[in-house]
Amino acid sequence: MNFIGFYALIPLLLFLYSQKHKTLLAKYSIIGTFIPQINLLGFLVGSLLFEENTARSIFLESTFITHSLIIHILIIYLLLIFSNIAKKDNIAIIGKGIFIGSLTHIALDIIFLNEPLNIFWPIKDNTLTLNFIRSTLLSKISDHTIENISPLVRCFEFLSLYIYGKIMLITSINDTRKAKLIFYIQKWCKLQANLFIFFLTLYFVIYNMPNFGLEVYYILLSFLMLVSTFTAIKITLKTITVKKDG
């Protein structure tokens, strides 16, 4: 469980505080916080095509890949090399921004995610997995209880995106000529609020139906969260206008 909208707000607010939120580095640092979220693709593919145990293995493996420091360091290193060869400084700045954002996401997931994270993938060693909240705050709570409350907590991911969209409107759009974009973001925010209410209601309906599994709930939620994440990236790209000297 992660609150991706709140994750993205951290670099946004930090760069706002330093008056550098209209730079290329700031823009792609925000976008970088969304990148590890593509592990939901692994969950969807596994859940739709394979049985439960295999699906879980695929999801965990995709999470390890998207949250691997080794993978992210390799990608930034390759981008820096390409930037140097192509003589395009912007590529290096974009790469650094995405790396900062991804690192922010990974660090927060280590704290808040209730699944183990192997940030050193492809090195496979259980002693290297990190899971702060499960080993501290949730250590005295049974696995059964955690499984029951996890789908409830995940509803709040949509609420976090709603708040992210609202703050983006307040802090990053001061051009009245962007009325169409403002209207689009407002509609997207409203959709996130409605999805939050929908899944919150659905959770309590399912909770009182013991014969109804959570698999469909998770598949639908993950699919819509993935769509919302890609839309958030699109909104960020369009909303933050980089200054010529940034």
C-alpha positions, 0 to 999 in steps of 0.5 A, spaced: 500 500 500 502 506 498 500 513 497 502 515 490 499 522 490 503 524 497 509 521 494 509 526 488 507 532 493 514 531 496 519 533 490 513 538 488 513 542 495 521 541 496 522 545 489 516 550 490 520 551 497 526 553 493 523 556 488 525 551 483 519 548 481 519 550 474 525 547 472 526 540 468 529 537 474 523 538 478 518 536 473 522 529 472 523 528 479 515 529 480 514 524 474 519 519 477 515 518 483 510 515 479 515 510 475 515 504 480 508 504 480 508 500 474 509 494 478 501 494 478 502 491 471 505 485 473 500 484 478 494 485 473 498 480 468 499 475 473 492 475 476 489 475 469 493 469 466 496 465 472 493 461 478 494 465 485 501 462 487 504 464 480 500 471 480 503 473 487 510 471 485 510 475 478 507 481 482 513 480 487 518 479 482 515 485 478 515 489 484 523 488 486 525 490 479 521 496 479 524 498 486 531 496 485 536 501 486 541 497 482 536 497 476 535 505 477 542 506 478 544 502 471 538 506 467 541 513 470 548 511 468 546 509 461 542 516 460 548 520 462 553 516 457 548 517 452 547 525 454 554 525 454 555 522 447 549 526 444 551 532 447 544 533 450 544 536 457 537 535 457 537 528 457 542 528 463 537 532 467 531 528 465 535 522 468 537 525 474 530 527 475 527 521 474 532 517 479 531 522 484 523 521 484 524 514 483 529 514 489 523 518 493 518 513 492 522 507 494 525 510 500 517 511 502 515 504 500 520 501 504 517 505 510 510 504 508 509 498 504 506 492 507 510 487 502 517 486 503 522 489 498 528 487 495 532 493 493 538 490 491 535 485 485 537 481 481 541 479 487 536 474 491 537 474 498 532 474 503 536 477 508 536 483 504 529 485 503 526 491 507 519 492 510 519 497 516 512 497 517 511 490 517 517 489 522 515 494 527 508 497 527 504 491 524 509 486 528 503 485 533 498 484 528 496 478 525 497 476 517 489 475 517 488 482 520 493 485 515 490 482 509 483 484 511 485 491 512 489 492 506 484 493 501 481 498 505 487 502 506 488 501 498 482 506 497 486 512 500 491 511 494 485 515 490 484 520 495 492 521 495 491 523 487 485 527 488 489 531 493 495 531 488 491 534 483 488 539 487 495 542 489 498 542 482 492 546 480 493 551 486 501 551 485 503 550 478 497 553 473 497 561 473 496 562 466 488 563 465 490 561 457 490 554 460 483 553 462 482 547 458 487 544 462 484 546 468 478 543 466 481 537 465 485 536 471 478 538 475 474 532 472 480 528 473 480 530 481 473 529 481 474 522 478 479 520 483 474 522 489 469 518 486 473 512 485 475 513 493 468 513 495 466 507 490 472 502 493 471 504 500 463 502 499 465 496 495 470 494 501 464 494 506 460 490 501 465 485 500 467 485 507 460 482 509 460 477 503 465 471 506 463 467 499 466 473 495 473 473 494 477 480 493 481 478 487 476 482 482 476 487 487 484 488 487 484 487 479 479 492 478 482 497 483 489 496 480 487 497 473 484 503 475 490 505 479 494 504 473 490 508 469 490 514 474 497 514 475 499 514 467 494 520 467 497 523 473 504 523 469 500 526 463 498 532 467 504 533 470 508 533 463 502 538 461 502 542 467 509 544 469 511 549 464 519 549 464 522 556 464 527 557 458 533 557 463 531 551 467 
